[in-house]
Amino acid sequence: MNSAGGFEVAVPAQAALGEGPTWDMASSTLLWVDVLGSTVHRYDPARDRDDVLAAPQHVGAVKPRARGGLVANLRDGIGLLDPDGRRTWLVYWARDGVRGNDAAVDPVGRLWAGTMRYDEAPGGGWLARVEPDGAAKVMVPDATVSNGVAWSPDANRMYYVDSPTRRVDVFDYDVMTGQIANRRPLCEIDDTRGVPDGICVDAEGAVWVALWDGAAVRRYTPDGRLDREVAVPVARPTACCFGGTELTDLYVTTARTGLSQSELDEQPLAGSVLVLPDLGEGQPGAVFNG
């Protein structure tokens, strides 16, 4: 792990589109993906080692499974990656020009998986709830770039980002049924400060947001007040999560895609995974019950 100003470099990499950081409590490792590189990564801070697994197609996010292995939000649907290397479809919903994007697991083990069109055409994606048995239901239709999903510590709220809206929205959440209601803005991002991308929620219920083209992560209180902004040395942070043995370190994935050569020369850490130690306290992550 190398120092880089106030941040440290957890994984020096050149990911085209690093995304989906997830702290796996069972193994004390960080899962993350390079969407366009079709690779799944598992970073072990204790050994300072990043193991790479080839995905069968573009992969928006992976999450741990209660039965072992991973569940993956792939281009054409939801796949199960078993520890023995076997790969099976749990949900297959392939659409021309559409791929899986960010995903999250709710407190009782359901997967919420978002999609988007490669050309980012308005309304071309959706956010679906996927049960452990593979039953899937579109909960937010007509999304454009379905991104971060996260829950409040009491599970009464679900936060959601459809990036072109420049908002973090909040729903009332029924954790027993997985139903959402009463969508409303939590906060709006000024159009000069980047676009909201991936999110996480800390133990105090505040929402952390990675700002694509904003070179920062922000913390918003549960009432939508901007509480803190932390600069990062890359223009395109994509998502964040708390990890480490005490869940106090904020890991941030980043991207190189779309940057010019001169911009890449100015941002040698673009595509790497960064970490800001001792930034706060996160929540333990849930695992998919499938």
Stockholm file with secondary structure:
# STOCKHOLM 1.0

chainA/1-290         MNSAGGFEVAVPAQAALGEGPTWDMASSTLLWVDVLGSTVHRYDPARDRDDVLAAPQHVGAVKPRARGGLVANLRDGIGLLDPDGRRTWLVYWARDGVRGNDAAVDPVGRLWAGTMRYDEAPGGGWLARVEPDGAAKVMVPDATVSNGVAWSPDANRMYYVDSPTRRVDVFDYDVMTGQIANRRPLCEIDDTRGVPDGICVDAEGAVWVALWDGAAVRRYTPDGRLDREVAVPVARPTACCFGGTELTDLYVTTARTGLSQSELDEQPLAGSVLVLPDLGEGQPGAVFNG
#=GR chainA/1-290 SS CEEETTEEEEECCCCSBEEEEEEETTTTEEEEEETTTTEEEEEETTTTEEEEEECSSCEEEEEEBTTSSEEEEETTEEEEECTTSCEEEEEECCCTTEEEEEEEECTTSCEEEEEEETTCCTTCEEEEEECTTSCEEEEEEEESBEEEEEECTTSSEEEEEEGGGCEEEEEEEETTTTEEEEEEEEEECCTTSCEEEEEEEBTTSCEEEEEETTTEEEEECTTSCEEEEEECSSSCEEEEEEETTTTCEEEEEEBCTTCCHHHHHHCTTTTSEEEETTSCCBCCCCCBCC
#=GC SS_cons         CEEETTEEEEECCCCSBEEEEEEETTTTEEEEEETTTTEEEEEETTTTEEEEEECSSCEEEEEEBTTSSEEEEETTEEEEECTTSCEEEEEECCCTTEEEEEEEECTTSCEEEEEEETTCCTTCEEEEEECTTSCEEEEEEEESBEEEEEECTTSSEEEEEEGGGCEEEEEEEETTTTEEEEEEEEEECCTTSCEEEEEEEBTTSCEEEEEETTTEEEEECTTSCEEEEEECSSSCEEEEEEETTTTCEEEEEEBCTTCCHHHHHHCTTTTSEEEETTSCCBCCCCCBCC
//
